């Protein structure tokens, strides 16, 4: 498994909009691009950390959401952000994290 982490620094009062757009983008990437889902953490009032999981690095590097996003949720998400920074690319070594499968959240 391959994991990528991001920091989203948002404009004031954009929490609800960012969270909603992130959820829609994550659903689309899961349904159309082969991701294994994602988690969003609130780090501070204006900062979030996103953790996205993929079966492998190649799937992450080649995904294209363009045609699967007719409502342009990615643009809505970007509009909430002052900056988006990729923090890490990680290869899973051991997995002892238990939770319901992502599709049960949809």
Backbone as a printed PyTorch tensor [residue, N CA C, xyz], in Angstrom:
tensor([[[  0.8440,  -1.1740,   0.0000],
         [  0.0000,   0.0000,   0.0000],
         [  0.8910,   1.2390,   0.0000]],

        [[  0.4230,   2.2660,  -0.6830],
         [  1.1350,   3.5350,  -0.8070],
         [  0.2540,   4.6260,  -0.2030]],

        [[  0.8540,   5.5000,   0.5840],
         [  0.1160,   6.5620,   1.2690],
         [  0.7590,   7.9060,   0.9780]],

        [[ -0.0820,   8.9120,   0.7700],
         [  0.3880,  10.2780,   0.5550],
         [ -0.3030,  11.1660,   1.5780]],

        [[  0.4680,  12.0670,   2.2030],
         [ -0.1350,  13.0030,   3.1530],
         [ -0.0040,  14.4310,   2.6200]],

        [[ -1.0160,  15.2230,   2.9180],
         [ -1.0960,  16.6080,   2.4530],
         [ -1.4780,  17.5150,   3.6150]],

        [[ -1.0330,  18.7620,   3.5480],
         [ -1.5160,  19.8100,   4.4600],
         [ -2.2910,  20.8260,   3.6330]],

        [[ -3.5100,  21.0950,   4.0790],
         [ -4.3580,  22.1070,   3.4520],
         [ -4.4730,  23.2750,   4.4210]],

        [[ -3.9910,  24.4400,   4.0150],
         [ -4.1540,  25.6630,   4.8000],
         [ -5.2610,  26.4550,   4.1280]],

        [[ -6.3190,  26.7390,   4.8910],
         [ -7.5260,  27.3010,   4.2670],
         [ -7.7340,  28.7690,   4.6200]],

        [[ -8.5260,  29.4200,   3.7880],
         [ -8.9500,  30.7880,   4.0500],
         [ -9.8900,  30.7920,   5.2660]],

        [[ -9.9650,  31.8960,   5.9980],
         [-10.8770,  31.9660,   7.1530],
         [-12.3130,  31.6250,   6.7630]],

        [[-12.9890,  30.9360,   7.6560],
         [-14.4070,  30.5900,   7.5060],
         [-14.6900,  29.6290,   6.3530]],

        [[-13.6960,  28.8880,   5.8950],
         [-13.8940,  27.9530,   4.7890],
         [-13.9050,  26.4920,   5.2400]],

        [[-14.0100,  26.2520,   6.5440],
         [-13.9540,  24.8930,   7.0730],
         [-15.0320,  23.9940,   6.4790]],

        [[-16.2560,  24.4180,   6.5500],
         [-17.3700,  23.5910,   6.0670],
         [-17.2600,  23.3370,   4.5690]],

        [[-16.9000,  24.3680,   3.8180],
         [-16.7640,  24.2200,   2.3650],
         [-15.6210,  23.2740,   2.0120]],

        [[-14.4850,  23.4100,   2.6920],
         [-13.3530,  22.5180,   2.4360],
         [-13.7140,  21.0830,   2.7740]],

        [[-14.3140,  20.8630,   3.9360],
         [-14.6620,  19.5070,   4.3560],
         [-15.6430,  18.8590,   3.3810]],

        [[-16.6320,  19.6050,   2.9170],
         [-17.6040,  19.0670,   1.9610],
         [-16.9720,  18.7480,   0.6200]],

        [[-16.1610,  19.6600,   0.1050],
         [-15.5070,  19.4320,  -1.1870],
         [-14.5050,  18.2840,  -1.0860]],

        [[-13.7530,  18.2160,   0.0160],
         [-12.8060,  17.1120,   0.2080],
         [-13.5290,  15.7680,   0.1770]],

        [[-14.6760,  15.7050,   0.8310],
         [-15.4400,  14.4560,   0.8700],
         [-15.8740,  14.0480,  -0.5390]],

        [[-16.3600,  14.9940,  -1.3330],
         [-16.8020,  14.6910,  -2.6940],
         [-15.6320,  14.2740,  -3.5810]],

        [[-14.5040,  14.9790,  -3.4800],
         [-13.3200,  14.6200,  -4.2590],
         [-12.8460,  13.2160,  -3.8840]],

        [[-12.8150,  12.9310,  -2.5870],
         [-12.3670,  11.6150,  -2.1260],
         [-13.2790,  10.5100,  -2.6510]],

        [[-14.5840,  10.7240,  -2.6190],
         [-15.5170,   9.7280,  -3.1530],
         [-15.2600,   9.4710,  -4.6380]],

        [[-15.0640,  10.5390,  -5.4050],
         [-14.8320,  10.3910,  -6.8410],
         [-13.5240,   9.6540,  -7.1280]],

        [[-12.4760,  10.0000,  -6.3960],
         [-11.1910,   9.3330,  -6.6080],
         [-11.3040,   7.8580,  -6.2400]],

        [[-12.0350,   7.5570,  -5.1900],
         [-12.2440,   6.1650,  -4.7890],
         [-13.0340,   5.4020,  -5.8520]],

        [[-14.1150,   6.0040,  -6.3410],
         [-15.0070,   5.3330,  -7.2740],
         [-14.4270,   5.2090,  -8.6810]],

        [[-13.6050,   6.1610,  -9.1080],
         [-13.1760,   6.2070, -10.5070],
         [-11.6750,   6.0440, -10.7440]],

        [[-10.8730,   6.1600,  -9.7040],
         [ -9.4270,   6.2190,  -9.9400],
         [ -8.6140,   5.1670,  -9.1960]],

        [[ -9.2660,   4.2880,  -8.4680],
         [ -8.5400,   3.1920,  -7.8400],
         [ -7.9350,   3.4730,  -6.4810]],

        [[ -8.2970,   4.5830,  -5.8420],
         [ -7.7490,   4.8390,  -4.5130],
         [ -8.3890,   3.9060,  -3.4880]],

        [[ -7.7800,   3.8390,  -2.3310],
         [ -8.3150,   3.0320,  -1.2360],
         [ -8.9960,   3.9000,  -0.1860]],

        [[ -9.2100,   5.1700,  -0.5140],
         [ -9.8710,   6.0840,   0.4020],
         [ -8.8930,   7.0530,   1.0390]],

        [[ -9.4250,   7.8790,   1.9110],
         [ -8.6310,   8.9300,   2.5110],
         [ -9.2120,   9.3140,   3.8620]],

        [[ -8.4000,   9.9450,   4.6720],
         [ -8.8430,  10.4800,   5.9640],
         [ -8.4650,  11.9470,   6.0090]],

        [[ -9.3190,  12.7390,   6.6470],
         [ -9.0530,  14.1640,   6.8140],
         [ -9.0110,  14.4710,   8.3040]],

        [[ -7.9490,  15.1260,   8.7350],
         [ -7.7620,  15.4970,  10.1340],
         [ -7.6790,  17.0130,  10.2400]],

        [[ -8.3000,  17.5750,  11.2550],
         [ -8.1890,  19.0020,  11.5040],
         [ -6.9900,  19.2280,  12.4110]],

        [[ -6.0010,  19.9700,  11.9260],
         [ -4.7910,  20.2380,  12.6910],
         [ -4.9140,  21.5140,  13.5180]],

        [[ -5.6350,  22.4970,  12.9830],
         [ -5.8930,  23.7670,  13.6750],
         [ -7.1030,  24.3990,  13.0060]],

        [[ -7.4760,  25.5720,  13.4240],
         [ -8.6740,  26.2140,  12.8710],
         [ -8.5660,  26.4280,  11.3590]],

        [[ -7.3600,  26.6350,  10.8700],
         [ -7.1940,  26.9080,   9.4340],
         [ -6.2870,  25.9030,   8.7320]],

        [[ -6.1320,  24.7140,   9.3070],
         [ -5.2170,  23.7370,   8.7270],
         [ -5.7510,  22.3140,   8.8910]],

        [[ -5.6540,  21.5500,   7.8180],
         [ -6.0810,  20.1530,   7.8020],
         [ -4.9460,  19.2900,   7.2660]],

        [[ -4.9410,  18.0330,   7.6800],
         [ -4.0270,  17.0410,   7.1400],
         [ -4.8780,  15.9640,   6.4720]],

        [[ -4.5790,  15.6540,   5.2330],
         [ -5.2470,  14.5830,   4.5070],
         [ -4.2830,  13.4250,   4.3110]],

        [[ -4.7770,  12.2180,   4.5430],
         [ -3.9840,  11.0100,   4.3640],
         [ -4.7180,  10.1560,   3.3230]],

        [[ -4.1240,   9.9820,   2.1610],
         [ -4.7530,   9.2280,   1.0690],
         [ -4.0150,   7.9100,   0.8640]],

        [[ -4.7820,   6.8300,   0.7270],
         [ -4.1880,   5.5110,   0.5300],
         [ -4.4620,   5.0050,  -0.8820]],

        [[ -3.4560,   4.3350,  -1.4300],
         [ -3.5000,   3.8090,  -2.7830],
         [ -2.9420,   2.3890,  -2.7780]],

        [[ -3.3340,   1.5740,  -3.7290],
         [ -2.7780,   0.2240,  -3.7730],
         [ -1.2740,   0.2380,  -4.0500]],

        [[ -0.8160,   1.2480,  -4.8210],
         [  0.6070,   1.3510,  -5.1570],
         [  0.8790,   2.7570,  -5.6850]],

        [[  2.1460,   3.0980,  -5.7730],
         [  2.5490,   4.4270,  -6.2220],
         [  2.1400,   4.6880,  -7.6700]],

        [[  2.2320,   3.6730,  -8.5200],
         [  1.8920,   3.8370,  -9.9420],
         [  0.4390,   4.2700, -10.1240]],

        [[ -0.4800,   3.7060,  -9.3510],
         [ -1.8910,   4.0920,  -9.4510],
         [ -2.0620,   5.5490,  -9.0570]],

        [[ -1.3940,   5.9690,  -7.9810],
         [ -1.4650,   7.3720,  -7.5440],
         [ -0.8830,   8.3050,  -8.5980]],

        [[  0.2430,   7.9380,  -9.1700],
         [  0.9220,   8.8080, -10.1420],
         [  0.1380,   8.9760, -11.4400]],

        [[ -0.7280,   8.0200, -11.7750],
         [ -1.3970,   8.0680, -13.0790],
         [ -2.8990,   8.3560, -13.0040]],

        [[ -3.4460,   8.5770, -11.7970],
         [ -4.8950,   8.7930, -11.7480],
         [ -5.2660,  10.1180, -12.3980]],

        [[ -6.4530,  10.1470, -12.9980],
         [ -6.9600,  11.3500, -13.6690],
         [ -8.4350,  11.4820, -13.3450]],

        [[ -8.7750,  12.5140, -12.6350],
         [-10.1530,  12.7310, -12.1920],
         [-10.9210,  13.6490, -13.1380]],

        [[-10.2970,  14.1590, -14.1570],
         [-10.8820,  15.1820, -15.0260],
         [-12.3030,  14.8540, -15.4760]],

        [[-12.5110,  13.7200, -16.0940],
         [-13.8320,  13.4020, -16.6440],
         [-14.8170,  12.9220, -15.5880]],

        [[-14.3350,  12.4930, -14.4370],
         [-15.2120,  11.9700, -13.3810],
         [-15.6860,  13.0560, -12.4230]],

        [[-15.3280,  14.3150, -12.6820],
         [-15.6540,  15.4140, -11.7630],
         [-16.4230,  16.5260, -12.4870]],

        [[-17.6470,  16.2300, -12.9690],
         [-18.3850,  17.2430, -13.7320],
         [-18.7800,  18.4660, -12.9010]],

        [[-18.8820,  18.3170, -11.5880],
         [-19.2130,  19.4590, -10.7220],
         [-17.9750,  20.2360, -10.2940]],

        [[-16.8170,  19.8070, -10.7510],
         [-15.5310,  20.4530, -10.4810],
         [-15.2850,  20.6420,  -8.9810]],

        [[-15.4630,  19.5440,  -8.2360],
         [-15.2280,  19.5740,  -6.7900],
         [-13.7800,  19.9130,  -6.4720]],

        [[-12.8490,  19.5010,  -7.3220],
         [-11.4440,  19.8290,  -7.0560],
         [-11.2260,  21.3320,  -7.0860]],

        [[-11.8370,  22.0240,  -8.0160],
         [-11.7100,  23.4830,  -8.0750],
         [-12.3440,  24.1240,  -6.8390]],

        [[-13.4730,  23.5940,  -6.3970],
         [-14.1260,  24.1160,  -5.1960],
         [-13.2380,  23.9130,  -3.9690]],

        [[-12.5860,  22.7670,  -3.9190],
         [-11.6740,  22.4900,  -2.8130],
         [-10.4720,  23.4370,  -2.8550]],

        [[ -9.8810,  23.6040,  -4.0330],
         [ -8.7340,  24.5140,  -4.1700],
         [ -9.1070,  25.9380,  -3.7960]],

        [[-10.3390,  26.3640,  -4.1120],
         [-10.7690,  27.7260,  -3.8010],
         [-10.8160,  27.9890,  -2.2970]],

        [[-10.9650,  26.9500,  -1.5050],
         [-10.9820,  27.0840,  -0.0420],
         [ -9.5850,  27.2630,   0.5340]],

        [[ -8.5720,  26.9110,  -0.2400],
         [ -7.2150,  26.8060,   0.2860],
         [ -6.3310,  28.0060,  -0.0420]],

        [[ -5.5630,  28.3950,   0.9490],
         [ -4.4620,  29.3350,   0.7300],
         [ -3.3130,  28.5690,   0.0990]],

        [[ -3.0860,  27.3480,   0.6110],
         [ -2.0310,  26.5040,   0.0560],
         [ -2.3520,  25.0340,   0.2960]],

        [[ -1.8240,  24.2130,  -0.5720],
         [ -1.8740,  22.7580,  -0.4380],
         [ -0.4480,  22.2610,  -0.5940]],

        [[ -0.0050,  21.4870,   0.3870],
         [  1.3730,  21.0060,   0.3780],
         [  1.4000,  19.4930,   0.5400]],

        [[  2.0880,  18.8090,  -0.3580],
         [  2.3000,  17.3830,  -0.1790],
         [  3.3850,  17.2360,   0.8770]],

        [[  3.0780,  16.4940,   1.9460],
         [  4.0290,  16.3300,   3.0340],
         [  4.9210,  15.1190,   2.8480]],

        [[  4.3110,  13.9580,   2.5890],
         [  5.0790,  12.7220,   2.5150],
         [  4.4800,  11.7530,   1.5110]],

        [[  5.3350,  10.9040,   0.9660],
         [  4.9450,   9.7240,   0.2030],
         [  5.4830,   8.5480,   1.0020]],

        [[  4.5990,   7.5990,   1.3630],
         [  4.9770,   6.5340,   2.2840],
         [  4.6160,   5.1590,   1.7430]],

        [[  5.5190,   4.2130,   1.8580],
         [  5.2470,   2.8110,   1.5380],
         [  4.9050,   2.0940,   2.8350]],

        [[  3.7820,   1.3990,   2.8600],
         [  3.3600,   0.6690,   4.0500],
         [  4.2570,  -0.5450,   4.2800]],

        [[  4.7050,  -0.6990,   5.5200],
         [  5.5210,  -1.8480,   5.9040],
         [  4.6910,  -2.8190,   6.7390]],

        [[  4.0150,  -2.3170,   7.7530],
         [  3.1500,  -3.1280,   8.6120],
         [  1.8380,  -2.3920,   8.8050]],

        [[  0.7250,  -3.1040,   8.7970],
         [ -0.5940,  -2.4920,   8.9720],
         [ -1.3110,  -3.1570,  10.1360]],

        [[ -1.4340,  -2.4310,  11.2320],
         [ -2.1680,  -2.9100,  12.3980],
         [ -3.3110,  -1.9510,  12.7270]],

        [[ -3.7820,  -1.2010,  11.7350],
         [ -4.8340,  -0.2110,  11.9040],
         [ -6.1500,  -0.8430,  11.4540]],

        [[ -7.0750,  -1.0480,  12.3560],
         [ -8.3340,  -1.7170,  12.0370],
         [ -9.4730,  -0.7120,  11.9560]],

        [[-10.2690,  -0.8220,  10.9100],
         [-11.4600,   0.0160,  10.7550],
         [-12.3360,  -0.6090,   9.6700]],

        [[-13.5980,  -0.1320,   9.6140],
         [-14.4970,  -0.5840,   8.5620],
         [-13.9360,  -0.2260,   7.1900]],

        [[-14.2050,  -1.0470,   6.1840],
         [-13.7800,  -0.7010,   4.8190],
         [-14.3810,   0.6310,   4.3740]],

        [[-13.6510,   1.3590,   3.5160],
         [-14.0750,   2.6740,   3.0740],
         [-15.4730,   2.6770,   2.4700]],

        [[-15.8160,   1.6650,   1.6590],
         [-17.1030,   1.6750,   0.9700],
         [-18.2710,   1.6960,   1.9400]],

        [[-18.0820,   1.2930,   3.1850],
         [-19.1540,   1.3450,   4.1710],
         [-19.4510,   2.7800,   4.6270]],

        [[-18.5500,   3.7190,   4.3100],
         [-18.7400,   5.1240,   4.6730],
         [-19.5090,   5.8900,   3.5920]],

        [[-19.6130,   5.3170,   2.3990],
         [-20.2420,   6.0350,   1.2800],
         [-21.7360,   6.1110,   1.4230]]])
